[in-house]
Amino acid sequence: MDAAALRTIAVHIPTEELTERLLDVAGPLASACHARIVGVHALPSVVVYADVTVPVSAEFIMAQQESFQKTAKAIGERFRARASFLGLESEWRAPESDAGAPMPMAIDACRTADLVVASQWDDSIPASSGYSPADLVMAVGRPVLLVPTAGRFGEVGRNVVVTWNGSRESARAAFDALPLLQDNAQVHLLSVGDDGAESAQAMADALARHGLSVEVATAHGSEIPPADEILSRSADLGADLIVMGCYGHSRMRETVFGGVTSSMLRQMTAPVLMSH
């Protein structure tokens, strides 16, 4: 792992219950790189989520604001306690706006980090948070490490599947992943689609020059959907990290990687590093 590459890791925490799950992945990375870990929770705006067709009292607005502030305080305290337990240098950011949606504020708070750690979508995340992992990946301009909401995960980067289709996005993801990879990491470069087949070996050679052990495999794609094959191959290999590029049409909140990315966002079974 290149200890000089990561200096700031932002952790987007939409609910208190996700705090330890996210820090258990972000913490070892921050510790190995001597990075500052920044917890982020944007407070929703009552104005944005109030039904404008129904009169809203000042008492209701105040009660909702107090509830959002209480939640942010609880998450902040839990974040600081976990960061302290892990021996990490930490910082807490809880941006608040009177009339703005929370997700853009969270994205702004994460944009100055070298890496963003966030959660896969989960039904337990309240709609008022506006949380969308797809929007985060598309808009933040930083690599995003998404942690599944099922299973327990700690250190990542020892046994890695890098998906490759020869695109700009997959190239960026592969190189964005380098700071996360452990010394002597085993990398499985999985060629997805015909476009990546010709350049797969060249990409493998480039990664190998960073001191990694790299082997090339091909996703057949004809028998099962590519996302299912990536997940199946990753499980067979015992991968602790999947790396993939993400591209799409942000206004429609759609992401595609030959139909793979949106499926991965729903079905991931291991942490996934996505770059756009």
FENQUILIN-V519433 format. One record per residue. N is the residue number from 1. PHI is phi in radians with two decimals (999 if undefined). OMEGA is omega in whole degrees, -180 to 180 (NA if undefined). D_FIRST is the distance of its C-alpha to the first C-alpha in Angstrom with 1 decimal. Layout:
n->N phi->PHI omega->OMEGA d_first->D_FIRST
n->N phi->PHI omega->OMEGA d_first->D_FIRST
This chain:
n->1 phi->999 omega->-180 d_first->0.0
n->2 phi->-1.41 omega->-175 d_first->3.8
n->3 phi->-1.15 omega->-179 d_first->5.8
n->4 phi->-1.53 omega->-170 d_first->8.8
n->5 phi->-1.45 omega->-178 d_first->8.6
n->6 phi->-1.90 omega->177 d_first->9.7
n->7 phi->-2.03 omega->180 d_first->12.8
n->8 phi->-2.38 omega->177 d_first->15.0
n->9 phi->-2.09 omega->177 d_first->14.8
n->10 phi->-1.60 omega->178 d_first->18.3
n->11 phi->-2.12 omega->179 d_first->19.6
n->12 phi->-1.48 omega->-174 d_first->22.9
n->13 phi->-2.12 omega->-178 d_first->25.1
n->14 phi->-1.37 omega->179 d_first->28.5
n->15 phi->-2.40 omega->-179 d_first->29.9
n->16 phi->-1.07 omega->-175 d_first->29.8
n->17 phi->-1.15 omega->-178 d_first->29.3
n->18 phi->-1.54 omega->-172 d_first->25.9
n->19 phi->-1.02 omega->-177 d_first->24.4
n->20 phi->-1.13 omega->-180 d_first->23.0
n->21 phi->-0.99 omega->-179 d_first->21.8
n->22 phi->-1.29 omega->-180 d_first->19.7
n->23 phi->-1.24 omega->177 d_first->18.4
n->24 phi->-1.16 omega->175 d_first->17.5
n->25 phi->-1.62 omega->-178 d_first->14.9
n->26 phi->-1.23 omega->-175 d_first->14.0
n->27 phi->-1.04 omega->179 d_first->14.3
n->28 phi->-1.06 omega->177 d_first->11.4
n->29 phi->-1.14 omega->180 d_first->9.0
n->30 phi->-1.12 omega->-180 d_first->11.2
n->31 phi->-1.13 omega->-178 d_first->11.3
n->32 phi->-1.15 omega->-177 d_first->7.7
n->33 phi->-1.76 omega->-176 d_first->7.8
n->34 phi->0.95 omega->-176 d_first->11.5
n->35 phi->-1.70 omega->172 d_first->12.6
n->36 phi->-1.37 omega->178 d_first->16.3
n->37 phi->-1.86 omega->-174 d_first->17.1
n->38 phi->-2.02 omega->176 d_first->20.3
n->39 phi->-1.46 omega->-177 d_first->22.6
n->40 phi->-2.27 omega->172 d_first->24.9
n->41 phi->-2.54 omega->-180 d_first->28.2
n->42 phi->-1.53 omega->-179 d_first->30.9
n->43 phi->-1.39 omega->177 d_first->34.4
n->44 phi->-1.13 omega->176 d_first->36.7
n->45 phi->-1.74 omega->178 d_first->40.0
n->46 phi->-1.08 omega->-177 d_first->43.2
n->47 phi->-1.08 omega->-177 d_first->44.9
n->48 phi->-1.13 omega->-172 d_first->42.6
n->49 phi->-1.76 omega->177 d_first->43.2
n->50 phi->-1.31 omega->177 d_first->46.8
n->51 phi->-1.39 omega->-175 d_first->49.5
n->52 phi->-1.21 omega->180 d_first->51.4
n->53 phi->-1.46 omega->-179 d_first->54.5
n->54 phi->-2.07 omega->179 d_first->54.8
n->55 phi->-1.00 omega->-180 d_first->55.7
n->56 phi->-2.01 omega->-177 d_first->52.9
n->57 phi->-1.39 omega->176 d_first->54.1
n->58 phi->-1.11 omega->179 d_first->52.6
n->59 phi->-1.13 omega->179 d_first->52.3
n->60 phi->-1.12 omega->-180 d_first->50.2
n->61 phi->-1.06 omega->-180 d_first->47.8
n->62 phi->-1.12 omega->-179 d_first->47.5
n->63 phi->-1.12 omega->179 d_first->46.9
n->64 phi->-1.16 omega->179 d_first->44.1
n->65 phi->-1.08 omega->179 d_first->42.5
n->66 phi->-1.11 omega->179 d_first->42.7
n->67 phi->-1.14 omega->179 d_first->41.2
n->68 phi->-1.09 omega->179 d_first->38.2
n->69 phi->-1.17 omega->178 d_first->37.7
n->70 phi->-1.11 omega->178 d_first->38.0
n->71 phi->-1.11 omega->180 d_first->35.3
n->72 phi->-1.08 omega->179 d_first->32.9
n->73 phi->-1.13 omega->180 d_first->33.7
n->74 phi->-1.13 omega->178 d_first->33.1
n->75 phi->-1.13 omega->-180 d_first->29.7
n->76 phi->-1.05 omega->180 d_first->28.8
n->77 phi->-1.14 omega->180 d_first->30.0
n->78 phi->-1.20 omega->178 d_first->28.1
n->79 phi->-1.10 omega->-179 d_first->24.8
n->80 phi->-1.10 omega->-179 d_first->25.3
n->81 phi->-1.13 omega->-180 d_first->26.3
n->82 phi->-1.20 omega->178 d_first->23.2
n->83 phi->-1.07 omega->178 d_first->20.9
n->84 phi->-1.14 omega->178 d_first->22.9
n->85 phi->-1.04 omega->-180 d_first->22.8
n->86 phi->-1.45 omega->178 d_first->18.9
n->87 phi->1.27 omega->-175 d_first->19.1
n->88 phi->-1.81 omega->169 d_first->17.7
n->89 phi->-1.33 omega->-172 d_first->19.0
n->90 phi->-2.30 omega->178 d_first->20.8
n->91 phi->-2.59 omega->-178 d_first->23.2
n->92 phi->-2.06 omega->177 d_first->25.7
n->93 phi->-2.20 omega->178 d_first->27.2
n->94 phi->-2.31 omega->-178 d_first->30.2
n->95 phi->-1.11 omega->-177 d_first->31.9
n->96 phi->-2.39 omega->180 d_first->35.5
n->97 phi->-2.38 omega->180 d_first->38.0
n->98 phi->-1.31 omega->-174 d_first->41.7
n->99 phi->-2.46 omega->-176 d_first->41.9
n->100 phi->-1.84 omega->175 d_first->38.5
n->101 phi->-1.22 omega->-174 d_first->36.5
n->102 phi->-1.26 omega->-172 d_first->33.5
n->103 phi->-1.11 omega->176 d_first->30.9
n->104 phi->-1.05 omega->178 d_first->31.1
n->105 phi->-1.19 omega->178 d_first->30.8
n->106 phi->-1.13 omega->179 d_first->27.6
n->107 phi->-1.08 omega->178 d_first->26.2
n->108 phi->-1.04 omega->-178 d_first->27.2
n->109 phi->-1.21 omega->-179 d_first->25.5
n->110 phi->-1.57 omega->-168 d_first->22.2
n->111 phi->-1.18 omega->-178 d_first->22.3
n->112 phi->-1.61 omega->180 d_first->20.9
n->113 phi->-1.61 omega->174 d_first->17.6
n->114 phi->-1.29 omega->-178 d_first->14.3
n->115 phi->-2.58 omega->175 d_first->14.1
n->116 phi->-1.99 omega->175 d_first->17.0
n->117 phi->-1.91 omega->-176 d_first->17.1
n->118 phi->-2.59 omega->-175 d_first->20.6
n->119 phi->-1.77 omega->163 d_first->22.9
n->120 phi->-1.02 omega->177 d_first->24.6
n->121 phi->-1.13 omega->178 d_first->28.3
n->122 phi->-2.50 omega->-178 d_first->30.4
n->123 phi->-1.12 omega->179 d_first->34.2
n->124 phi->-1.34 omega->179 d_first->33.9
n->125 phi->-1.37 omega->-176 d_first->32.5
n->126 phi->-1.16 omega->180 d_first->35.7
n->127 phi->-1.05 omega->-179 d_first->36.9
n->128 phi->-1.08 omega->179 d_first->37.5
n->129 phi->-1.24 omega->-177 d_first->33.7
n->130 phi->1.16 omega->-172 d_first->33.8
n->131 phi->-1.16 omega->176 d_first->30.3
n->132 phi->-2.53 omega->178 d_first->29.2
n->133 phi->-1.08 omega->179 d_first->25.7
n->134 phi->-1.12 omega->179 d_first->27.0
n->135 phi->-1.10 omega->180 d_first->28.3
n->136 phi->-1.08 omega->-179 d_first->25.0
n->137 phi->-1.09 omega->-176 d_first->23.0
n->138 phi->-1.23 omega->-169 d_first->25.8
n->139 phi->-1.84 omega->-168 d_first->26.5
n->140 phi->-1.33 omega->179 d_first->23.6
n->141 phi->1.33 omega->179 d_first->22.0
n->142 phi->-2.25 omega->174 d_first->18.4
n->143 phi->-1.13 omega->-177 d_first->16.2
n->144 phi->-2.10 omega->177 d_first->17.3
n->145 phi->-1.72 omega->-177 d_first->15.8
n->146 phi->-1.66 omega->-177 d_first->19.0
n->147 phi->-1.86 omega->178 d_first->19.6
n->148 phi->-1.07 omega->180 d_first->22.7
n->149 phi->-1.53 omega->176 d_first->25.6
n->150 phi->-2.10 omega->-177 d_first->26.3
n->151 phi->1.61 omega->178 d_first->24.4
n->152 phi->-2.04 omega->-175 d_first->21.9
n->153 phi->-2.36 omega->178 d_first->18.1
n->154 phi->-2.21 omega->-179 d_first->15.5
n->155 phi->-1.17 omega->175 d_first->11.8
n->156 phi->-2.15 omega->172 d_first->10.7
n->157 phi->1.82 omega->176 d_first->8.5
n->158 phi->-1.66 omega->-177 d_first->9.8
n->159 phi->-2.40 omega->-163 d_first->12.9
n->160 phi->-2.16 omega->171 d_first->13.1
n->161 phi->-1.83 omega->177 d_first->16.2
n->162 phi->-1.87 omega->178 d_first->16.2
n->163 phi->-1.43 omega->-172 d_first->19.8
n->164 phi->-2.48 omega->174 d_first->21.3
n->165 phi->-2.29 omega->177 d_first->24.8
n->166 phi->1.39 omega->-176 d_first->24.6
n->167 phi->-1.49 omega->175 d_first->24.9
n->168 phi->-1.00 omega->-176 d_first->23.5
n->169 phi->-1.16 omega->-180 d_first->22.0
n->170 phi->-1.24 omega->176 d_first->20.2
n->171 phi->-1.15 omega->180 d_first->18.9
n->172 phi->-1.09 omega->-180 d_first->17.6
n->173 phi->-1.07 omega->-178 d_first->16.0
n->174 phi->-1.05 omega->-179 d_first->14.2
n->175 phi->-1.38 omega->174 d_first->12.7
n->176 phi->-1.10 omega->-178 d_first->12.2
n->177 phi->-1.34 omega->-173 d_first->10.0
n->178 phi->-0.94 omega->-180 d_first->7.4
n->179 phi->-1.14 omega->-178 d_first->5.5
n->180 phi->-1.57 omega->-172 d_first->6.0
n->181 phi->-1.44 omega->179 d_first->5.2
n->182 phi->-1.25 omega->174 d_first->4.6
n->183 phi->-1.01 omega->180 d_first->5.5
n->184 phi->1.09 omega->179 d_first->8.9
n->185 phi->-1.13 omega->173 d_first->8.9
n->186 phi->-1.66 omega->-178 d_first->12.5
n->187 phi->-2.01 omega->176 d_first->13.3
n->188 phi->-1.91 omega->-180 d_first->17.0
n->189 phi->-1.50 omega->-175 d_first->18.2
n->190 phi->-1.76 omega->-179 d_first->21.3
n->191 phi->-1.33 omega->-177 d_first->24.0
n->192 phi->-1.98 omega->178 d_first->26.1
n->193 phi->1.52 omega->-176 d_first->29.5
n->194 phi->-1.14 omega->-175 d_first->31.3
n->195 phi->-1.15 omega->-177 d_first->29.7
n->196 phi->-1.61 omega->-173 d_first->26.3
n->197 phi->-1.10 omega->-175 d_first->27.7
n->198 phi->-1.21 omega->-175 d_first->28.4
n->199 phi->-1.71 omega->-176 d_first->25.1
n->200 phi->-1.05 omega->-178 d_first->22.9
n->201 phi->-1.17 omega->178 d_first->22.6
n->202 phi->-1.10 omega->178 d_first->21.9
n->203 phi->-1.19 omega->178 d_first->19.0
n->204 phi->-1.07 omega->179 d_first->17.7
n->205 phi->-1.11 omega->-180 d_first->18.2
n->206 phi->-1.12 omega->179 d_first->16.3
n->207 phi->-1.21 omega->180 d_first->13.2
n->208 phi->-1.10 omega->179 d_first->13.8
n->209 phi->-1.17 omega->175 d_first->13.9
n->210 phi->-1.58 omega->177 d_first->10.1
n->211 phi->1.50 omega->-178 d_first->10.2
n->212 phi->-1.73 omega->172 d_first->10.4
n->213 phi->-1.58 omega->-172 d_first->13.5
n->214 phi->-2.17 omega->172 d_first->15.5
n->215 phi->-2.21 omega->-176 d_first->18.9
n->216 phi->-1.80 omega->174 d_first->21.3
n->217 phi->-2.31 omega->-178 d_first->23.6
n->218 phi->-2.11 omega->173 d_first->26.3
n->219 phi->-1.47 omega->-174 d_first->27.4
n->220 phi->-1.21 omega->171 d_first->31.2
n->221 phi->1.32 omega->-176 d_first->32.1
n->222 phi->-1.63 omega->-176 d_first->35.8
n->223 phi->-1.58 omega->179 d_first->36.2
n->224 phi->-2.33 omega->179 d_first->34.1
n->225 phi->-0.99 omega->-177 d_first->32.6
n->226 phi->-0.94 omega->-179 d_first->29.2
n->227 phi->-1.08 omega->179 d_first->27.5
n->228 phi->-1.12 omega->-180 d_first->29.1
n->229 phi->-1.19 omega->178 d_first->27.9
n->230 phi->-1.04 omega->-179 d_first->24.2
n->231 phi->-1.15 omega->179 d_first->24.4
n->232 phi->-1.15 omega->180 d_first->26.4
n->233 phi->-1.14 omega->179 d_first->24.1
n->234 phi->-1.10 omega->178 d_first->21.0
n->235 phi->-1.15 omega->180 d_first->23.0
n->236 phi->-1.07 omega->-178 d_first->24.2
n->237 phi->-1.48 omega->-177 d_first->20.7
n->238 phi->1.19 omega->-176 d_first->19.6
n->239 phi->-1.13 omega->175 d_first->16.8
n->240 phi->-1.75 omega->180 d_first->14.9
n->241 phi->-2.75 omega->173 d_first->14.0
n->242 phi->-2.02 omega->-178 d_first->16.3
n->243 phi->-2.07 omega->179 d_first->15.7
n->244 phi->-2.71 omega->174 d_first->18.9
n->245 phi->-1.43 omega->-178 d_first->20.7
n->246 phi->-2.37 omega->174 d_first->23.5
n->247 phi->-2.53 omega->-177 d_first->26.7
n->248 phi->2.97 omega->-175 d_first->30.2
n->249 phi->-1.93 omega->-171 d_first->33.0
n->250 phi->-1.14 omega->-178 d_first->32.1
n->251 phi->-1.14 omega->178 d_first->35.8
n->252 phi->-1.63 omega->-179 d_first->36.5
n->253 phi->0.95 omega->179 d_first->33.3
n->254 phi->-2.00 omega->175 d_first->32.6
n->255 phi->-2.25 omega->-177 d_first->29.3
n->256 phi->-2.43 omega->172 d_first->29.4
n->257 phi->-2.59 omega->-169 d_first->27.3
n->258 phi->1.07 omega->-178 d_first->30.2
n->259 phi->1.41 omega->-172 d_first->31.2
n->260 phi->-1.58 omega->-168 d_first->27.9
n->261 phi->-1.04 omega->-178 d_first->26.2
n->262 phi->-1.09 omega->177 d_first->29.0
n->263 phi->-1.17 omega->180 d_first->29.2
n->264 phi->-1.11 omega->179 d_first->25.5
n->265 phi->-1.06 omega->-180 d_first->25.9
n->266 phi->-1.51 omega->-166 d_first->28.8
n->267 phi->-1.96 omega->-172 d_first->27.7
n->268 phi->-0.96 omega->180 d_first->23.9
n->269 phi->-2.08 omega->175 d_first->23.3
n->270 phi->-2.51 omega->176 d_first->19.4
n->271 phi->-0.95 omega->-177 d_first->17.2
n->272 phi->-2.19 omega->174 d_first->17.4
n->273 phi->-1.59 omega->179 d_first->15.4
n->274 phi->-2.07 omega->176 d_first->18.3
n->275 phi->-2.28 omega->178 d_first->18.7
n->276 phi->-2.11 omega->NA d_first->22.2
